[in-house]
């Protein structure tokens, strides 16, 4: 796209060539003061009536309580508008990943899809650390005793192991994995970073490639999943991988549910081969009420909420506005899904 250079700065307005932007009513209210007159905001109802648009901003209020598997009507209407618009050239999404089917379909027809990767990395890493510490300190057992008003000191049920000296294998060495790995090292754990390719990680952290995972797993007291969902990582942790973990190991998954063979995981937890798991993501979301993962005493299950915080929307808006300025200037977009 040929254009004069665009600009946007902390609280300033985006300027540049005219574009037609599909966005939610809530996002339109938030961004009104920061969109220049050359940005024509197209609300969902106008898009449904046939109004054309060039780009779309899928903010959190668009997806709401929809998941990748269960899409609510308002979200579906927004998705359908994007899929039906032949002029659509770029979509920015609030999430770190773009593995929902609508984005896969849009990319297949040549639409650029950029993500907000990094916007919630610190929050996800904090949540993963909280889940790991809760398991390490046997909070599920303590909370069960609390609900029963039962005094049950851990000295009578098996003392927790010291974290210092244990090994955490962190699969995925992006912003989440690196931050979490740094905190775990401070706690005295040895960290092994598993990435797409072998190579140097941060500092003295040992690294391995995805293909090396089977040889690394027998050393893992903690297997922490913080990788994107790709063709390579789908099903990466299968029954064979779980069987290679040492007795008493734990699993933390803040990546995607499809990275793990969920029935094999349930079996390993039920049989006691895994000591416990913190899971924020699942093979199907919402997690079905019949899933044993809701009721296993050694599992902490949260509803894909590891990245939620009250500052996230502002960070996503800033990322979108920065990319909008790039778009209007004819510059490459940041965080384009591969």
N, C-alpha and C positions, 0 to 999 in steps of 0.2 A: 504494500500500500504506500503510495507516494504521499508525503505530507510534510508540513513544517514540523519542527521539533515540538513535542508536547512537554508539558511540565505539570508536576504536582508536588506539593511539599506539605509538611506537617500542618494540616488544617487548611491548606490552600486549595484552589480549585484546579480541576483537570482542564487543560485547554488543548486544542488541536482540531483536526478535521471532524466533521459531523459523523456521528455514529448513532445507530438505533439500538438501545440497550433494554433487554428484557430483564426485569427484576421484580421482586415482591414489593407489595405496598409498604411493608415494614422497612425494607432496605431503602426504598425510595425516600421515606421520611428521614432515615438516618443520614443518607448521603446527599440530600438535596442541596445543602450549602457547599458541597465539595465537587459537584458535577457542573462543568461549564455549560453555557448555553448551546454548545454544539453537540451535547449529549442529550438525545431525545429518549426520555424514560418511557418504556412501553410496559404498562402494567399487565398482569396475567389476563385480566378480563378483556383487554384490547387485543392481546395475542390470540385469545380464543375466538375473537370475532374476526380474525384474519389480518390484524396489523402485522407488518413485516418488521424484522429486527435482524441485526448483524451479529450481535454478541449477547450472551446471557450470563447472569451472575446467580449461581445457585447458592444462596446463603442458607444458614441453618434454619431460618424460619420457613424456607421452602420445604425442606425435608421433614422438619418437625419430628413427630414420633414415628415416621415411616422408617422401615429398615430396608436393606437391599432385597429382602425376600417378601416382605409385606408392605405394599405401597398404598398409602391412604389416598382418598380421592383428590384432595387439593394438590398433593405432590404429583399424582398421576397426571393431572391437567397441565401442570407446568412441564413435566417431562414430555407429554404428548405434543405440546406447543413447540418444543425444541425439535423433536423428531420430525414434525411436519413442516418445518421452516427451511426451504431450500437455500435461503440466503445466509443461514447461520454459518459463521466462520470460526468462532471462538467461544468457549464456555469456561468460566472460572468457577471452581467448586470450593466449598468451605472445608472439606475434609482433606486429610493428608494423602488419601488414596483415591483412585478413580476406577475402582473395580466394580462399581454398580453397573448393571447391564446397559442402562441408558447411555453411560459414558463410553462403554465398549462399542456400542452401536454407532454413536456419533463419531468416534475416532475412526471406525472402519470406513466411514464415508468421507474422511478427510478433514473433519472439524478438529481444530486444536483444542485440547482440554488441559487447562492448567489447574494445579492444586494449591492448597494452603499448607503444604508440608512445612513443618517447623513451627507453625503457629501455636500448637499445643504440645510441643515436644517436652517441655519442662514439666508440664502438668501430668502428662502420661508417665514420664519417668518417675515423678513423685508418687503417683498412684501405684505403679509397679513396685516401687520400693516399700510402700506401705503394705501391699499385699504380701511381699516377701517377708517383711519383719513380723507381720501378724502370724504367718505360718511358722516362722522360726521360733517365736515366743509362744506358740500353741494357743493363740487367741480363740480359735474355733472351740477348743475344749473348754477354755475358761468361760467363754460366753454361754456355752450350753449349760455349764454349772450355774452361772448367774441366773439364767432363765428359770432354773429349778430351785433357786434360793439354796443352793447346796455349796457348802464350804469345801473346796477341793484343791488344796495347794498342790502345785506341780511336783513337789517332793514325794508325793504319794503315788504319782502316776507316770513317772519317768521324766527325768530332768531334760530340758532342752539342750541341744548341742551348742557350744560356742560357735558363733559365725566366723570368727577369726580362724583362718587356716582352711576353711572350706573353699570349694571351687565353684564359680559361677560361669557357665557357658552361655554367653549372650549371642543369640542368633539375630543378626541385623546390627550393623554398626553405623547407623545414621545418627541423627540428632538425639533420638531417644536412647539408643543403645550406648552411645558415647557418654551421655550425661549419667545414665544409670550405672554404667561401668565404673565411672570415676567415683561415684558415691560408694559402690560396693568395695572398691579398692581401699577407700578410706576406712571402711569398717573391718578391714583386714582380710577380705576374701581375695583369692587369686582369680583373676578374670581372664577368660579366653574369648576372644572376639571371633565370631564366625561370619564371614562375608561372602560375597559372590566370588571373589578371587583372593588367593593368598597375597599377602603383601604387608607392608608396615601399617600398624594402627597407631594409636596415640601412646607416646611414651614407651614403657616397657611391656605393654600388653601383648600377650601371645595372640597370634592370629592363625586362623584356619579358613579354608574355603568350604562351601556347602558340601562339596564332594568328600571332604575330610571329616564330616560330622560323625559318621559311625566310629571312627577311631578316637574321637574326643569324648563321646558320650559316657564311656565307663568311668571317666574322671569327674563327672558333673554331679555335684551335690544339688545344684540348682540349674535347671534348664530354663532360660529366660528367652521368650520369643518376642522380638521387636522388629521383625522384618516386614517388608511389603509383601502382598500377595501377588505372586507371579507364577508363570508356568513352572519355574524351578522350585518355588517354595510350596506350591500346593501339594499337600500330602507329605511334606518333608519329614514330619514326625509321625511315622507310621508304627504299626505294632512291633516291627523289628527294631526300630529306633528306641522305642520305649523299653523294650526288653534289654537293651544294652546299658540302660541307666543302672547305677548301683542301687542296692536295697537302701531304702530310706531317702531317696532323692525326691525333690519337689519340682513341679512345673509351674511357671508363671507365663501367661499368654496375654499380651496386650497388642498382638499383631492382628491376625485374622483367624477366625475359627477354622477355616479351610486348610490352614497350615498343618493341622493336627488331625489324625484319624480319630474321630470322637468316640466311636464304639470301643476302639482299642484303649483309649484313655480311660473310659469308664471302667473297663475290665481291670486295668492296671490299678486303679484306685480302689475298686471293690475287693480285689484280691490282696491289697496291702503291699504290692510290689512298688507302688509309688506312695510315699508318706503323705502327700497332699498336693493341692493345686490351688493357685489363684487364677481365675478365668474371667476375663472381661469380654471375651468374644467367643462365638459359638458357630457351629456348622450351619445352623438355621437360627435366625433371629426374628422375633423374640424366641428365646429358648422355650420349647414346648413344656407345658406344665408337667407332663408325664416323664420328663427327663430325670434320670437318677441324680444328675449333677445338682439339682436343687436341694437334695436331701442327704447327700453323702456328708458324714461328719467331718471329713478331712478336706472339704472343698469350700472355698470362698468364691461365690459367683456374683458378679455385678453386671448390670444391663448395658454393656458397651458404653460406659460412662467415664472411662479413665481420662479422657481429654477434656471433660466439661469444666469450665470455670467462667466466672463473670467477666473476665477480660478477653475471652476468646473472640467474641464477635468483632471487637475493635481491631484486634490484630488481623483478622481475616479481611475486614474492610480495607485496612491499610495495604495489605498485599494485593487485593483486587485493584485499588486505585493506582498503585505503582505499576501494575501490569497494564492497566488502561492507558496510562501515560506512555508506556512502551508501545502499545498497540497503535496509538495515534501518531507516534513518532516513527512508525515503521521499524521498530527495533525488535529483536527476539524477545519472546516472553520468558519470564522466569517460571520455574517449576512445571514445565510442560511434561505431561504424562508420556512415558516412553511406550 
